[in-house]
Amino acid sequence: MLDHTTISTIFIEDMKVGQMRALEKKITDRDIELFAEVSTDKNPVHLDDAYAGGTMFKGRIAHGMLTAALISAVVGEQLPGHGTVYLRQNMAFLAPVRPGDTVRAEVEVLEIDRKRNRVKLATRCLVGETLVLRGDALVMAPSRKA
């Protein structure tokens, strides 16, 4: 069971431009296998060492959407947090994420429309200093008025 006391929901009334939250996760072989199972994306570049070794990546890589899912985790659990509704996500995948890499997913408030409860967020993922994903999201943030 999820411990809701460790989760922070930031209501739109309390948000500020520049506010940021992040999480870090080491991507394991099990994560990749589970994501392949759930998504039904069993492309061998993710699952087969021999096949992936012959590709431009020279080895297995994680699904891009597995990396993107870490952005969803920050949005849904931290900023804004529980009660957030995703409306749009744009992203570009800039570099591969490999098994064993630690991904840092970051979300930053860019714009706030309090009348419509909308928040534009910068979204990015890094492995070390390498930017592997960047984009932006539009979400409906929770409000104390709702």
Short mmCIF file of the C-alpha atoms (twelve columns), coordinates in Angstrom:
data_MODEL
# 
_entry.id   MODEL 
# 
loop_
_atom_site.group_PDB 
_atom_site.id 
_atom_site.type_symbol 
_atom_site.label_atom_id 
_atom_site.label_alt_id 
_atom_site.label_comp_id 
_atom_site.label_asym_id 
_atom_site.label_seq_id 
_atom_site.Cartn_x 
_atom_site.Cartn_y 
_atom_site.Cartn_z 
_atom_site.pdbx_PDB_model_num 
ATOM 1   C CA . MET A 1   0.000   0.000   0.000   1 
ATOM 2   C CA . LEU A 2   1.225   3.511   -0.842  1 
ATOM 3   C CA . ASP A 3   2.117   5.730   2.101   1 
ATOM 4   C CA . HIS A 4   0.303   8.962   1.215   1 
ATOM 5   C CA . THR A 5   2.060   10.861  4.010   1 
ATOM 6   C CA . THR A 6   5.273   10.917  1.946   1 
ATOM 7   C CA . ILE A 7   3.558   12.399  -1.115  1 
ATOM 8   C CA . SER A 8   3.348   16.136  -1.623  1 
ATOM 9   C CA . THR A 9   0.461   17.720  -3.473  1 
ATOM 10  C CA . ILE A 10  1.042   21.322  -4.384  1 
ATOM 11  C CA . PHE A 11  -2.232  23.160  -4.968  1 
ATOM 12  C CA . ILE A 12  -2.323  25.649  -7.818  1 
ATOM 13  C CA . GLU A 13  -2.856  28.439  -5.287  1 
ATOM 14  C CA . ASP A 14  0.600   27.669  -3.830  1 
ATOM 15  C CA . MET A 15  2.514   27.228  -7.086  1 
ATOM 16  C CA . LYS A 16  5.219   29.590  -8.295  1 
ATOM 17  C CA . VAL A 17  7.007   29.861  -11.625 1 
ATOM 18  C CA . GLY A 18  10.406  28.196  -11.267 1 
ATOM 19  C CA . GLN A 19  9.228   25.655  -8.689  1 
ATOM 20  C CA . MET A 20  10.849  22.288  -9.373  1 
ATOM 21  C CA . ARG A 21  10.663  18.671  -8.243  1 
ATOM 22  C CA . ALA A 22  12.643  15.603  -9.323  1 
ATOM 23  C CA . LEU A 23  13.204  11.927  -8.731  1 
ATOM 24  C CA . GLU A 24  16.010  9.523   -9.525  1 
ATOM 25  C CA . LYS A 25  15.638  5.900   -10.526 1 
ATOM 26  C CA . LYS A 26  18.155  3.293   -11.587 1 
ATOM 27  C CA . ILE A 27  16.784  1.487   -14.652 1 
ATOM 28  C CA . THR A 28  17.095  -2.273  -14.194 1 
ATOM 29  C CA . ASP A 29  16.695  -5.207  -16.533 1 
ATOM 30  C CA . ARG A 30  13.543  -6.066  -14.591 1 
ATOM 31  C CA . ASP A 31  12.108  -2.568  -15.232 1 
ATOM 32  C CA . ILE A 32  12.669  -3.025  -18.967 1 
ATOM 33  C CA . GLU A 33  11.175  -6.519  -18.963 1 
ATOM 34  C CA . LEU A 34  8.110   -5.384  -16.996 1 
ATOM 35  C CA . PHE A 35  7.609   -2.370  -19.263 1 
ATOM 36  C CA . ALA A 36  7.829   -4.636  -22.320 1 
ATOM 37  C CA . GLU A 37  5.202   -6.891  -20.776 1 
ATOM 38  C CA . VAL A 38  2.808   -4.086  -19.842 1 
ATOM 39  C CA . SER A 39  3.221   -2.097  -23.061 1 
ATOM 40  C CA . THR A 40  3.528   -5.175  -25.312 1 
ATOM 41  C CA . ASP A 41  6.540   -3.454  -26.952 1 
ATOM 42  C CA . LYS A 42  8.948   -6.371  -27.180 1 
ATOM 43  C CA . ASN A 43  11.337  -4.804  -29.686 1 
ATOM 44  C CA . PRO A 44  14.571  -6.814  -29.373 1 
ATOM 45  C CA . VAL A 45  16.631  -3.608  -29.052 1 
ATOM 46  C CA . HIS A 46  15.247  -3.560  -25.501 1 
ATOM 47  C CA . LEU A 47  15.387  -7.266  -24.676 1 
ATOM 48  C CA . ASP A 48  18.002  -9.136  -26.761 1 
ATOM 49  C CA . ASP A 49  21.708  -8.429  -26.175 1 
ATOM 50  C CA . ALA A 50  22.853  -10.071 -29.424 1 
ATOM 51  C CA . TYR A 51  20.319  -8.227  -31.556 1 
ATOM 52  C CA . ALA A 52  20.854  -4.881  -29.810 1 
ATOM 53  C CA . GLY A 53  24.641  -5.205  -30.139 1 
ATOM 54  C CA . GLY A 54  24.233  -5.049  -33.914 1 
ATOM 55  C CA . THR A 55  22.211  -1.820  -33.852 1 
ATOM 56  C CA . MET A 56  23.356  1.805   -33.892 1 
ATOM 57  C CA . PHE A 57  23.101  1.712   -30.080 1 
ATOM 58  C CA . LYS A 58  25.676  -1.110  -29.754 1 
ATOM 59  C CA . GLY A 59  23.690  -2.621  -26.895 1 
ATOM 60  C CA . ARG A 60  20.305  -2.778  -25.240 1 
ATOM 61  C CA . ILE A 61  18.425  0.377   -24.413 1 
ATOM 62  C CA . ALA A 62  15.373  1.097   -22.278 1 
ATOM 63  C CA . HIS A 63  12.085  2.007   -23.921 1 
ATOM 64  C CA . GLY A 64  11.852  5.757   -24.422 1 
ATOM 65  C CA . MET A 65  8.406   5.710   -22.873 1 
ATOM 66  C CA . LEU A 66  9.804   4.014   -19.763 1 
ATOM 67  C CA . THR A 67  12.011  7.061   -19.310 1 
ATOM 68  C CA . ALA A 68  9.021   9.329   -20.025 1 
ATOM 69  C CA . ALA A 69  7.003   7.487   -17.385 1 
ATOM 70  C CA . LEU A 70  9.366   8.900   -14.757 1 
ATOM 71  C CA . ILE A 71  8.142   12.378  -15.738 1 
ATOM 72  C CA . SER A 72  4.605   11.128  -15.130 1 
ATOM 73  C CA . ALA A 73  5.692   9.927   -11.692 1 
ATOM 74  C CA . VAL A 74  6.997   13.374  -10.746 1 
ATOM 75  C CA . VAL A 75  3.845   15.078  -12.069 1 
ATOM 76  C CA . GLY A 76  1.466   12.623  -10.397 1 
ATOM 77  C CA . GLU A 77  3.271   12.274  -7.085  1 
ATOM 78  C CA . GLN A 78  5.094   15.572  -6.460  1 
ATOM 79  C CA . LEU A 79  4.424   18.540  -8.745  1 
ATOM 80  C CA . PRO A 80  1.558   19.197  -8.739  1 
ATOM 81  C CA . GLY A 81  0.890   15.724  -7.239  1 
ATOM 82  C CA . HIS A 82  -2.257  13.763  -6.459  1 
ATOM 83  C CA . GLY A 83  -5.327  15.045  -8.277  1 
ATOM 84  C CA . THR A 84  -3.350  16.283  -11.292 1 
ATOM 85  C CA . VAL A 85  -4.841  15.596  -14.730 1 
ATOM 86  C CA . TYR A 86  -2.425  15.307  -17.655 1 
ATOM 87  C CA . LEU A 87  -3.671  17.262  -20.686 1 
ATOM 88  C CA . ARG A 88  -0.655  17.227  -23.014 1 
ATOM 89  C CA . GLN A 89  2.971   16.114  -23.142 1 
ATOM 90  C CA . ASN A 90  5.491   16.975  -25.848 1 
ATOM 91  C CA . MET A 91  8.922   15.394  -25.756 1 
ATOM 92  C CA . ALA A 92  12.054  14.680  -27.704 1 
ATOM 93  C CA . PHE A 93  14.288  11.704  -27.011 1 
ATOM 94  C CA . LEU A 94  17.881  12.911  -27.252 1 
ATOM 95  C CA . ALA A 95  20.045  9.998   -26.089 1 
ATOM 96  C CA . PRO A 96  19.555  6.357   -25.109 1 
ATOM 97  C CA . VAL A 97  19.031  5.120   -21.570 1 
ATOM 98  C CA . ARG A 98  20.721  1.791   -20.867 1 
ATOM 99  C CA . PRO A 99  20.138  -0.868  -18.232 1 
ATOM 100 C CA . GLY A 100 21.997  0.246   -15.105 1 
ATOM 101 C CA . ASP A 101 21.690  3.975   -15.875 1 
ATOM 102 C CA . THR A 102 20.286  6.232   -13.173 1 
ATOM 103 C CA . VAL A 103 17.759  8.640   -14.664 1 
ATOM 104 C CA . ARG A 104 16.937  11.951  -13.005 1 
ATOM 105 C CA . ALA A 105 13.455  13.151  -14.048 1 
ATOM 106 C CA . GLU A 106 12.823  16.857  -13.457 1 
ATOM 107 C CA . VAL A 107 9.674   18.961  -13.702 1 
ATOM 108 C CA . GLU A 108 9.675   22.764  -13.477 1 
ATOM 109 C CA . VAL A 109 6.761   25.212  -13.458 1 
ATOM 110 C CA . LEU A 110 6.897   27.526  -16.498 1 
ATOM 111 C CA . GLU A 111 3.464   29.178  -16.541 1 
ATOM 112 C CA . ILE A 112 0.394   29.207  -14.271 1 
ATOM 113 C CA . ASP A 113 -3.197  29.950  -15.367 1 
ATOM 114 C CA . ARG A 114 -5.065  30.006  -12.064 1 
ATOM 115 C CA . LYS A 115 -8.426  30.851  -13.695 1 
ATOM 116 C CA . ARG A 116 -8.378  27.581  -15.660 1 
ATOM 117 C CA . ASN A 117 -6.272  25.528  -13.191 1 
ATOM 118 C CA . ARG A 118 -3.701  24.941  -15.933 1 
ATOM 119 C CA . VAL A 119 0.039   24.723  -15.436 1 
ATOM 120 C CA . LYS A 120 2.696   24.485  -18.142 1 
ATOM 121 C CA . LEU A 121 5.717   22.464  -17.044 1 
ATOM 122 C CA . ALA A 122 9.201   21.987  -18.449 1 
ATOM 123 C CA . THR A 123 10.049  18.283  -18.388 1 
ATOM 124 C CA . ARG A 124 13.457  16.686  -18.743 1 
ATOM 125 C CA . CYS A 125 15.407  13.542  -17.938 1 
ATOM 126 C CA . LEU A 126 19.137  13.266  -17.487 1 
ATOM 127 C CA . VAL A 127 21.650  10.471  -17.103 1 
ATOM 128 C CA . GLY A 128 24.519  12.124  -15.329 1 
ATOM 129 C CA . GLU A 129 25.061  15.377  -17.231 1 
ATOM 130 C CA . THR A 130 23.532  13.993  -20.455 1 
ATOM 131 C CA . LEU A 131 20.076  15.272  -21.349 1 
ATOM 132 C CA . VAL A 132 18.217  12.195  -22.626 1 
ATOM 133 C CA . LEU A 133 14.683  13.639  -22.846 1 
ATOM 134 C CA . ARG A 134 13.274  17.155  -22.924 1 
ATOM 135 C CA . GLY A 135 9.812   18.517  -23.402 1 
ATOM 136 C CA . ASP A 136 6.905   20.310  -21.854 1 
ATOM 137 C CA . ALA A 137 3.584   19.329  -20.383 1 
ATOM 138 C CA . LEU A 138 0.233   20.973  -19.748 1 
ATOM 139 C CA . VAL A 139 -1.635  19.738  -16.694 1 
ATOM 140 C CA . MET A 140 -4.755  20.602  -14.743 1 
ATOM 141 C CA . ALA A 141 -3.536  21.157  -11.212 1 
ATOM 142 C CA . PRO A 142 -5.499  20.408  -8.047  1 
ATOM 143 C CA . SER A 143 -7.092  23.375  -6.333  1 
ATOM 144 C CA . ARG A 144 -8.299  23.959  -2.802  1 
ATOM 145 C CA . LYS A 145 -11.508 25.312  -4.380  1 
ATOM 146 C CA . ALA A 146 -12.414 22.000  -6.028  1 
# 
